[in-house]
Structure formats: structure tokens, C-alpha cells
Amino acid sequence: MQLFHCSHCGFVVFFESFQCVHCGSALAFDPDAMAMLALEPAGGEAGRSGLWTQRPARAEAPQPPGRYYRLCGHRGTHGACNFTLPSDAGDAPDQLCVSCRQTRVLPDLSVPGNQRRWTQIEAAKRWLFYTLARLGLDRLPGEQGPVYEFLADLPGAPPVMTGHAQGVITLNVAEADDDERARRRLALHEPYRTLLGHLRHECGHYFWDALVLRGGHLQAFRDVFGDERADYAEALRAHYARTPLQPADWQAGHVSAYATAHPWEDWAETWAHYLHMVDLLETAASYQTAVTVPHAMAPQRQQVHDPFSQPRPGFDAMVHDWAPLTLLLNSLNRSLGQQDAYPFAPSPGALAKLRFVHELIASRTA
């Protein structure tokens, strides 16, 4: 994620921000321009129609209103979104932004805790939307998905299973509770489990359909990940029946132990890790991070490069920046008594699969 600044006062703000803490401006993210804007209610008839306009930079004289914006309907009703809509999106107060429109089923928000859970999940989904947009994957020609259903367990009904099917990503909103997510992580012997990680993984299944299957890369996929025609349900049953759950040799060719379950899961885990990589690299580059790679004989200092700079860095250059950056990140976490933020060390076999994802995206968006 890049670092943003208030367009009115220049103070640092963040992707999740609703208000600048320095000048008090209302903030909203414009997904068309991929920019964070300081806004104010428009004057005259435009203001009475619920339109907003950008505040001028503090050092500049006021200018006539330029582009008008609407705020996502979930901002007014639930305080749950900071995205904008174009001014011509319609003046109904429940008009939703491009990210919120992707969610077609919400949990019952009258149930205590569900609004908080849903709000946290939507925030993670907007983060995912940003990364996919930066990669040029938010508007693939001929593709309509993914869409999302955020559901809660109901008494007497089977538990909601997080997963993907035919373009629909389902997430159990209980995953928004830290204690429940930690319980599931420990029960499944996972080193990492987050809302954003779930969404990145599940959208990987959708993009397998869109980029591999419908994109004509099925044989190339099988050459790297294996044959996905293996019985999926049986593969998952066999995976969870293992003792221990994590095979001893999983690191040789996979980014995670769960990736060994089936080629589809291998792809989704690898896809999620690729999104982890580009997001962390962009964040570090936004802060102009340089890392001195520890070495007893000849330490080397290297700048972290933006993966979205033009021309975009190749995969080898990204890995060159990625490896020392994760060492730094994990060391900082340990200094605070926390677990490693990125508890993985991709092997050459796993990196080959990450390279496949990188090159497929690059070829699709070139």
C-alpha cells in the first residue's frame, strides 16, 4: 500500500482514514483516480444534491469547483466505507461504491457484533480491491466477479464454510473475531491467519477460473502446480486426516503446508503470497526503505523498489528486495515480543510457482 497525504494540508493519512487528524478535512478514497482526497460539501444546488468537492490545497487560493463526488452509502448509514462514487452515480442515499457493490449478502446487522465484524471484513476487502486494481485485475474484460457473501452461523444450521464457488466468495464473519480466528489457526496448525489473507486466498480461486481456465493457460498451470483434475473433496479429506497435519517436506515445493492438499489450493496459497509480496514491497518503497543486508564479511545496503514503478521490476528483482525486507519485518516484530509477521521462507520450488503467478499477471496486463 502506498503512503497517502491529505490533499488539503499535506499531512500523512492512510488508506483507511475517514478524517485528517491534522486539519480535520473529511477524507475519501477515489477508486477511479486511486487517490485519497480531502473533500467538503459542495455549495449551491450541488450541495443540496449530496455532492462533495475537493478542498483546495491550503497554500492555494480557492478555485471554482472541479469534479464532484458522492460518498458511498455505507458511510452515511454505517460509517463503514470511505470510498467515493462518481457524481453521476445517482442521488439515492444508498448508492454503493465499486467495492461495496461486490458484496451481495450481508449478515444480519441487528445481531450484536455483526456490524463490527462486517465493517472489518469490508475494510479488508477494500484493501484487496486496491491491490487488484494496482495489478490491473479489477476490470478484466468479459469477467463479472468476484462477488462476496458474508454470512454468520445460525442456531441449528450447518456452520458457514469460508470458500469459493463459481465466482462467489463466502466468508464466515466469525473470522473477524480475533479469539475465534486464533482458535482456528491453532486447531489447523497454521502459522498465519488474517481477514486479508483469507480474501487474498479465496480470490485466488476466482482468478484461477478467470486467468488460467478461461485464459487458456491450463497446461502451463499443470506443468507447474500439477493436475487439478485430482478429486478435490477426497484430497481435502486426505489432507485433514494426516498425522501430523503438516507433511515434513512441504517447504520444498510449496509456500505453505495447506498448499500440498491439492493443485487448486497450491495455486490459491501461492496467489495470496504473491499479493502479500507486492503489497509489502509497495509499502516499504512508499516509505523509501533501504535495508542493509546482514553479512559478517560484506554487508550490502539496498533500496526497496516499488513493484508498480514503470517499467515494472521483474520477478527476480522483486525477490531480491523481498528476502531482506521480510527479515527486517520479522526482526522488528520479535523486538516487540510478537510472532513473525511473515512466518514463511519460500524455497526455490515455491518461488517457481510465485514466478508463474507474476508472469501470468504481467502477460495479462502488459
C-alpha positions as CSV (number, residue, x, y, z in Angstrom):
1,M,0.0,0.0,0.0
2,Q,1.3,3.4,-0.9
3,L,1.6,6.2,1.6
4,F,-1.1,8.9,1.2
5,H,-1.2,12.6,2.1
6,C,-4.1,14.9,2.8
7,S,-4.7,16.8,-0.4
8,H,-5.6,19.9,1.6
9,C,-2.8,20.2,4.3
10,G,-0.3,17.6,3.1
11,F,-0.3,15.7,6.4
12,V,0.3,11.9,6.2
13,V,-3.0,9.9,6.1
14,F,-3.8,6.3,5.5
15,F,-5.9,4.2,3.1
16,E,-8.4,3.5,5.9
17,S,-8.7,7.2,7.0
18,F,-12.0,9.0,7.2
19,Q,-10.7,12.3,8.5
20,C,-7.4,14.1,8.6
21,V,-6.2,14.4,12.2
22,H,-4.2,17.4,11.3
23,C,-6.7,19.7,9.5
24,G,-10.0,17.9,10.2
25,S,-10.8,17.5,6.5
26,A,-13.2,14.7,5.5
27,L,-11.2,12.1,3.6
28,A,-12.4,9.7,0.9
29,F,-10.6,7.4,-1.5
30,D,-11.4,7.8,-5.2
31,P,-11.1,4.3,-6.7
32,D,-11.1,5.8,-10.3
33,A,-8.1,8.0,-9.6
34,M,-6.6,5.7,-6.9
35,A,-6.1,8.8,-4.8
36,M,-7.0,10.0,-1.3
37,L,-9.0,13.2,-1.4
38,A,-9.8,15.9,1.2
39,L,-13.5,16.8,0.5
40,E,-16.0,19.3,1.6
41,P,-19.8,19.6,0.8
42,A,-20.4,21.3,-2.5
43,G,-22.1,24.6,-2.5
44,G,-25.5,25.6,-4.0
45,E,-27.7,23.1,-5.8
46,A,-24.8,20.5,-6.0
47,G,-24.5,20.5,-2.2
48,R,-28.3,20.1,-1.8
49,S,-28.0,17.1,-4.1
50,G,-25.5,15.5,-1.7
51,L,-22.4,16.2,-3.8
52,W,-18.9,16.8,-2.4
53,T,-16.0,18.6,-4.0
54,Q,-12.2,18.5,-3.3
55,R,-10.9,21.1,-0.9
56,P,-8.1,23.2,-2.4
57,A,-4.6,22.7,-1.1
58,R,-4.0,25.0,1.9
59,A,-1.3,27.0,0.1
60,E,-3.6,27.7,-2.9
61,A,-6.3,30.3,-3.4
62,P,-9.8,28.8,-3.6
63,Q,-10.7,27.6,-7.0
64,P,-14.1,27.0,-8.7
65,P,-15.4,23.6,-8.0
66,G,-13.9,20.9,-10.3
67,R,-15.1,17.3,-10.2
68,Y,-18.0,16.4,-7.9
69,Y,-18.2,13.2,-5.8
70,R,-20.7,11.2,-3.9
71,L,-19.8,9.2,-0.8
72,C,-20.6,5.5,-0.5
73,G,-24.0,4.9,1.0
74,H,-22.4,2.7,3.7
75,R,-20.5,5.7,5.0
76,G,-23.7,7.5,5.9
77,T,-25.7,4.6,7.2
78,H,-23.0,2.6,9.0
79,G,-19.8,4.6,8.9
80,A,-18.4,1.6,7.2
81,C,-16.7,2.8,3.9
82,N,-14.5,5.7,2.8
83,F,-14.8,5.2,-1.0
84,T,-16.3,7.7,-3.4
85,L,-18.7,7.3,-6.3
86,P,-18.8,9.4,-9.4
87,S,-21.3,12.3,-9.2
88,D,-23.5,10.8,-11.9
89,A,-24.0,7.5,-10.0
90,G,-27.4,8.7,-8.9
91,D,-28.6,10.6,-5.9
92,A,-30.2,7.8,-3.9
93,P,-28.6,7.8,-0.4
94,D,-28.0,4.0,-0.6
95,Q,-25.8,4.2,-3.7
96,L,-22.7,2.0,-3.1
97,C,-19.1,2.2,-4.2
98,V,-17.5,-0.2,-6.6
99,S,-16.1,-2.3,-3.6
100,C,-19.3,-2.4,-1.6
101,R,-21.4,-3.4,-4.6
102,Q,-19.3,-6.6,-4.8
103,T,-20.9,-7.8,-1.6
104,R,-24.3,-9.2,-2.4
105,V,-25.2,-10.8,1.0
106,L,-24.6,-9.2,4.4
107,P,-25.0,-10.8,7.8
108,D,-28.0,-9.8,10.0
109,L,-26.6,-6.4,11.2
110,S,-29.2,-6.3,14.1
111,V,-27.3,-9.2,15.8
112,P,-24.8,-7.8,18.3
113,G,-21.3,-7.7,17.0
114,N,-22.2,-8.4,13.3
115,Q,-22.0,-4.8,12.2
116,R,-18.4,-4.6,13.7
117,R,-17.5,-7.9,12.0
118,W,-18.9,-6.9,8.7
119,T,-17.2,-3.5,8.8
120,Q,-13.8,-5.1,9.5
121,I,-14.3,-7.5,6.6
122,E,-15.3,-4.7,4.2
123,A,-12.2,-2.8,5.2
124,A,-10.0,-5.8,4.3
125,K,-11.9,-6.2,1.1
126,R,-11.2,-2.6,0.1
127,W,-7.5,-3.3,0.7
128,L,-7.8,-6.3,-1.6
129,F,-9.6,-4.1,-4.2
130,Y,-6.7,-1.6,-4.1
131,T,-4.0,-4.3,-4.8
132,L,-6.0,-5.9,-7.6
133,A,-6.6,-2.5,-9.1
134,R,-2.9,-1.7,-9.0
135,L,-2.3,-5.0,-10.7
136,G,-4.8,-4.2,-13.4
137,L,-7.1,-7.0,-12.3
138,D,-10.2,-5.1,-11.1
139,R,-11.9,-4.8,-14.5
140,L,-10.9,-7.9,-16.6
141,P,-12.8,-7.8,-20.0
142,G,-15.6,-10.3,-20.0
143,E,-15.4,-11.0,-16.3
144,Q,-18.1,-10.0,-13.8
145,G,-16.7,-11.3,-10.5
146,P,-15.9,-11.9,-7.9
147,V,-18.9,-11.3,-5.7
148,Y,-19.0,-11.8,-1.9
149,E,-21.3,-13.3,0.7
150,F,-20.5,-12.5,4.3
151,L,-22.5,-14.9,6.5
152,A,-22.9,-15.8,10.2
153,D,-23.6,-19.2,11.7
154,L,-27.2,-19.7,12.7
155,P,-28.5,-21.9,15.5
156,G,-29.4,-25.4,14.3
157,A,-27.9,-24.8,10.8
158,P,-24.7,-26.2,9.4
159,P,-21.7,-23.9,10.0
160,V,-20.8,-21.4,7.3
161,M,-17.8,-22.5,5.4
162,T,-15.4,-20.0,4.0
163,G,-14.7,-20.7,0.4
164,H,-15.2,-20.0,-3.3
165,A,-17.6,-21.5,-5.8
166,Q,-18.4,-20.2,-9.3
167,G,-17.2,-16.6,-8.7
168,V,-18.8,-16.3,-5.3
169,I,-16.5,-15.9,-2.3
170,T,-18.1,-16.8,1.1
171,L,-16.6,-15.7,4.4
172,N,-17.8,-16.7,7.9
173,V,-18.0,-13.3,9.7
174,A,-16.7,-15.1,12.9
175,E,-13.3,-14.8,11.3
176,A,-13.4,-11.1,12.2
177,D,-13.2,-12.0,15.9
178,D,-9.6,-12.3,17.0
179,D,-10.2,-15.0,19.5
180,E,-12.1,-17.2,17.1
181,R,-9.6,-16.7,14.3
182,A,-6.7,-17.6,16.7
183,R,-8.6,-20.7,17.8
184,R,-9.0,-21.9,14.3
185,R,-5.4,-21.0,13.4
186,L,-4.1,-23.1,16.3
187,A,-6.5,-26.0,15.6
188,L,-5.3,-26.2,12.0
189,H,-1.6,-25.7,12.9
190,E,-1.4,-22.6,10.7
191,P,1.3,-20.0,11.2
192,Y,-0.7,-17.2,9.7
193,R,-4.5,-16.4,9.5
194,T,-5.9,-12.9,8.8
195,L,-9.0,-11.5,7.2
196,L,-7.0,-10.0,4.3
197,G,-5.2,-13.3,3.9
198,H,-8.5,-15.2,3.6
199,L,-9.7,-12.8,1.0
200,R,-6.5,-13.0,-1.0
201,H,-6.6,-16.7,-0.9
202,E,-10.3,-17.1,-1.9
203,C,-10.0,-14.5,-4.7
204,G,-7.1,-16.7,-6.0
205,H,-9.7,-19.4,-6.8
206,Y,-11.7,-16.9,-8.7
207,F,-8.7,-15.7,-10.7
208,W,-7.7,-19.3,-11.4
209,D,-11.0,-19.6,-13.3
210,A,-10.5,-16.2,-15.0
211,L,-6.8,-16.3,-15.8
212,V,-5.9,-20.0,-16.0
213,L,-9.0,-21.8,-17.1
214,R,-10.7,-19.2,-19.2
215,G,-7.4,-17.5,-20.1
216,G,-6.1,-20.6,-21.9
217,H,-3.2,-21.4,-19.6
218,L,-4.4,-24.8,-18.2
219,Q,-1.5,-26.9,-19.5
220,A,1.1,-24.4,-18.3
221,F,-0.5,-24.5,-14.9
222,R,-0.4,-28.2,-14.7
223,D,3.2,-28.3,-15.7
224,V,4.0,-26.1,-12.6
225,F,1.3,-27.0,-10.0
226,G,0.1,-30.4,-11.0
227,D,-3.1,-31.8,-12.4
228,E,-6.2,-30.1,-10.8
229,R,-8.4,-33.0,-12.1
230,A,-7.5,-35.0,-9.0
231,D,-10.6,-35.4,-6.8
232,Y,-10.8,-32.2,-4.8
233,A,-13.0,-33.4,-2.0
234,E,-11.0,-36.6,-1.5
235,A,-7.8,-34.6,-1.5
236,L,-9.0,-32.3,1.3
237,R,-10.2,-35.3,3.3
238,A,-6.8,-36.9,3.0
239,H,-5.1,-33.6,3.9
240,Y,-7.0,-33.2,7.2
241,A,-6.7,-36.9,8.0
242,R,-2.9,-36.6,8.0
243,T,-0.9,-37.1,11.2
244,P,0.8,-34.7,11.6
245,L,-1.3,-32.3,9.6
246,Q,1.8,-30.7,8.0
247,P,3.9,-33.1,5.9
248,A,7.6,-32.8,6.7
249,D,8.7,-31.9,3.2
250,W,6.1,-29.3,2.3
251,Q,8.6,-26.5,2.1
252,A,10.4,-28.0,-0.8
253,G,7.8,-27.0,-3.3
254,H,5.0,-25.1,-1.6
255,V,4.5,-21.7,0.1
256,S,2.5,-23.4,2.9
257,A,1.6,-26.8,4.3
258,Y,-2.0,-26.3,3.2
259,A,-0.8,-25.8,-0.4
260,T,0.1,-29.5,-0.5
261,A,-3.6,-30.5,-0.3
262,H,-4.5,-30.0,-4.0
263,P,-3.2,-28.1,-7.0
264,W,-6.1,-25.6,-6.6
265,E,-5.1,-24.9,-3.0
266,D,-1.5,-24.7,-4.1
267,W,-2.4,-22.0,-6.6
268,A,-4.7,-20.1,-4.2
269,E,-2.0,-20.1,-1.5
270,T,0.7,-19.0,-4.0
271,W,-1.6,-16.3,-5.3
272,A,-2.2,-14.9,-1.8
273,H,1.5,-14.9,-1.1
274,Y,2.2,-13.0,-4.3
275,L,-0.3,-10.3,-3.2
276,H,1.5,-10.3,0.2
277,M,4.7,-9.7,-1.7
278,V,3.7,-6.8,-3.9
279,D,1.7,-5.1,-1.1
280,L,4.6,-5.2,1.4
281,L,7.1,-4.1,-1.3
282,E,4.9,-1.1,-2.2
283,T,4.5,-0.1,1.4
284,A,8.3,-0.3,2.1
285,A,9.1,1.6,-1.1
286,S,6.5,4.3,-0.2
287,Y,8.5,4.9,3.0
288,Q,11.7,4.9,0.9
289,T,13.0,2.0,2.8
290,A,16.6,0.8,2.4
291,V,17.8,-2.4,4.0
292,T,21.4,-3.3,4.9
293,V,21.5,-7.0,4.3
294,P,23.4,-8.6,7.3
295,H,26.6,-10.3,6.3
296,A,29.6,-10.8,8.5
297,M,32.1,-10.1,5.7
298,A,30.4,-7.6,3.4
299,P,27.1,-6.2,4.4
300,Q,25.2,-4.7,1.4
301,R,22.7,-1.8,1.5
302,Q,19.8,-2.0,-1.0
303,Q,16.9,0.2,-1.7
304,V,13.4,-1.4,-1.8
305,H,11.8,-0.7,-5.2
306,D,8.2,0.0,-5.9
307,P,6.7,-3.1,-7.7
308,F,4.4,-0.8,-9.6
309,S,7.0,1.6,-10.9
310,Q,7.4,1.9,-14.7
311,P,8.8,-0.2,-16.2
312,R,7.8,-2.7,-13.6
313,P,10.5,-4.7,-11.9
314,G,11.0,-8.3,-13.0
315,F,10.3,-11.1,-10.6
316,D,14.0,-11.7,-9.7
317,A,14.3,-8.0,-8.7
318,M,11.2,-8.3,-6.5
319,V,12.6,-11.3,-4.7
320,H,16.0,-9.6,-4.3
321,D,14.1,-6.8,-2.3
322,W,11.7,-9.2,-0.7
323,A,14.0,-11.5,1.2
324,P,15.9,-8.9,3.3
325,L,12.7,-7.0,3.8
326,T,10.9,-10.0,5.4
327,L,14.0,-10.5,7.7
328,L,13.7,-6.9,8.8
329,L,9.9,-7.1,9.3
330,N,10.1,-10.3,11.4
331,S,13.0,-9.0,13.5
332,L,11.1,-5.8,14.3
333,N,8.1,-8.0,15.3
334,R,10.2,-10.1,17.6
335,S,11.6,-7.0,19.2
336,L,8.1,-6.2,20.3
337,G,7.5,-9.7,21.6
338,Q,5.3,-10.6,18.7
339,Q,5.3,-13.6,16.3
340,D,6.8,-13.3,12.9
341,A,4.6,-11.2,10.7
342,Y,5.6,-13.3,7.7
343,P,6.4,-16.7,9.0
344,F,7.5,-18.2,5.7
345,A,10.7,-18.8,3.8
346,P,9.8,-19.7,0.2
347,S,12.0,-22.4,-1.3
348,P,13.2,-22.4,-4.9
349,G,10.3,-24.7,-5.7
350,A,7.8,-22.3,-4.1
351,L,9.5,-19.3,-5.9
352,A,9.0,-21.0,-9.2
353,K,5.3,-21.1,-8.6
354,L,5.3,-17.4,-7.5
355,R,7.1,-16.6,-10.7
356,F,4.3,-18.3,-12.6
357,V,1.7,-16.1,-11.0
358,H,3.9,-13.0,-11.6
359,E,4.4,-13.8,-15.3
360,L,0.8,-14.7,-15.8
361,I,-0.4,-11.3,-14.4
362,A,2.3,-9.4,-16.3
363,S,1.3,-11.0,-19.6
364,R,-2.4,-10.3,-18.9
365,T,-1.9,-6.7,-18.0
366,A,1.0,-5.7,-20.3
